[in-house]
Amino acid sequence: MSFSKLSFGASAILAFANISAAYSLPPLIPKIPGVTELLNKVNFPLPILQIPTPALPTPVYTPSNIRPKKIGYYWTAAGDNSHADFLVSYSLDDDTFGTLLRVAEVPTSGNSPHHSGPSADGKTIWGGGLLSLLKTQDTGFFFDVSDPYEPVFKKSNRGLFSSIADEVRALPNGGFLITYMGSAVGTSPGRLVEVDANYDIVHEWPEDVPGLLNILGEQFSPHGLSIDVEANLILTSDFVVPATVLKPFTEILHANTLRLWDYHSRTIINTITIPNGGGIQDVKFIPGNKDHAAIATAVHTGEVWIIYPFKTDEHGKPGKAELLYALGEKAQDNTAIYSDITSDGRFAYFTCTTSNHIAQLDISDLHNVKRLDDPNVQQPIVGPHYVKVAPDQKHLAVTDYFVETGAIGNLNTVGDYKGLWIDIEENGALSFNRSINFSQDFTTGGVGGLRGGAKPHSVVVFDLTDPHNPLWY
């Protein structure tokens, strides 16, 4: 099916882009004791949209009242897709590592929890639902973490013109920018969604006529997101048309583009193309780089590209892409390559999901990039995806789970559902030695209660080591 056909329905909606987009709806089927359990038992997969069954009752779990200095908040799917999805906090301290602290459930199940991130003031965590649309549920979930030891679900909402929530970045004065990879029906174009300080959706960008024509003219499926406020820039990277990962589609439509935006006006400056990229899953500005350069990951070619926003392309427009480093044959067609960079801009890490590997680069000299790992060495990980450098810059938090669409889809990657806490050595190399086993903690006899296992997709890390200077990321 062609891109133009996929975008046709969305284009009619986009004509009304200036309409307010913030709203929330209750579940279509309310919870009824004794009936909810039966509905979940007889539930069966439909071709795409799923029966919006309410979540099963909350199972008993065993919390801990310890007060660690380092906490990991994992945005997690119930393994059975019938219990509610949840944010679970764990101790990341050396002496109590892996101790479960609290479970904060959302009202719904089957959302396929995806990326998450903290607000600028560290009082709220947002988590997105990748597949919430399939049960006609809210797609953005907010948790109150003003008391970091007592996370509580706060509210949820959904966009009017967009769905399939992905990456999130906090805005300096409150609220978030969030990439929604698909339209309201999961096709292209998606949107860059803005949430205000009250955590209401107030914009679904672009809203100007040139911007709308841009995203209608070429696939706009924003996944990656990075902001450079100082340079007045935003970069989004286009990955896949979300609807095509589901049946009856037989081919996933990947993109080769990024959009360079003006931060203050939220308007698109230019579309940047990476040749034969086959899905530009992620983009990150390099901290402290004098040229405000960013790195982007091309999934098909297994390459890392550098984006220079103030250099011009072959058409004289801002934003030039240059190949930085080829990660090798084993990194090609890896389904997903996600990344993060240390705060000094020196080390970059790339999760190659289907080759079960984390590539490690020293990018302190962009003209002489050094690889720190051996791509032929088997690492003790299965299906790594989300990666985040901890606030202390001494650890890497990684989750071994990407996406499982099940019988209704074409994208099902293998993972062992672990949360890894990996040591970063002085030279930037990694030392694997600790992990949290979510399958074990959320099954029979597990401290998290029986939920058919659990699938952690992303993590937010709080470091309270210095009570006068708490850190979060």
Summary of the structure (lengths in Angstrom):
residues: 473
radius of gyration: 20.8
end to end distance: 39.6
largest distance: 65.1
contacts: 1744
relative contact order: 0.13
helix: 10%
strand: 40%
